[in-house]
Amino acid sequence: MIQNNYPLKNITTIGLGGTCKEFICPSSIDDLLKINKSHKHMYIGNGSNICFITDYYDGTIISLKRMKRFITHDTNFIYCSSNISCNKASRYLYKNKISGFEFLYGIPGSMGGAIFMNAGAFNDELLQHVHSIELVNNKGKIYEMKNKDLNYSYRTSNIDKNSSIISVTLYNQVKEFNKNLLSKLNIIRKNTQPINQLSCGCIFKNPKDDYAAKLIEGAELKGMRVGGIYISRKHSNYFINDGSGTYNEFLQLMKIVKKRVFSKYNIHLQEEVILVK
């Protein structure tokens, strides 16, 4: 399905931006391989860590949300499609008494997006659990990356942004199952993070040996607002769109936070959110 001049606010969880030239949702791998990727394009998952800062994206946005989702496992590995949500993957593994992935529950994104940015929570990160990933490059060719091919660190990886992750194989580690852990982590997340609001997750990366939220709060910025965008009072590293916000207001608030934190702590905050022009 190809849609022209599609509203960007419908593509991301923070709901900002103008329109894009084309929005394509292939329904199968065959459809994905046939898409012309010779011009400007980008792949998107759940859109939970992206903010469009433009009135018009002169290219193609490709979403895998209409493709078949799956997750299964055996004694050694866990296999899933990249478009399955982190929440669903976590719940499946919990139901099957596979421990070690409870941290995924509540991460507002797809497995593909989470792997691309090495997402994590509660002192755990996803890419260390990955055995291999299957991708499609911009020439429509399918290829594989093993764990040894993956270079990654905090919220970053060497995965080609012009390729699309289509499936994931995780290690099924032998780990004692704690039936209360998922519930415990979910309660912590609900108590400390804004949910069911227009946001794109954490805005800034945590500096080494520190926390961006603590620095922002220490700079007395909690609750600060620019137009329809404001800093969450529940978690200072979240920007919330009240429904009337614009990407310009988002950028203004980001600039204020960076300047105030640097002035007080001499620390340059770096974006975790992906800004797309």
Protein Blocks (a to p, Z undefined) as FASTA:
>chain_A
ZZehiafklmpmnopajddfbdcddfbfklmmmpcckbccdddfehpacccdbfbdcbdd
ddfklpccdddddfkbccddfkbcfklmmmmmmmnopghilmmgopacdfklmmmnopae
ehiafklmpfbdcdddfkopacdddfklpccdehiafbdfkbccfbdcdddddddddfkl
mmmmmmmmmmmpcehiacebjfbdcdehiafklmmmmnopghiaehjbccdfkbmkbccd
ehjacfklmmmmmmmmmmmmmmmnopacddfbdcdZZ
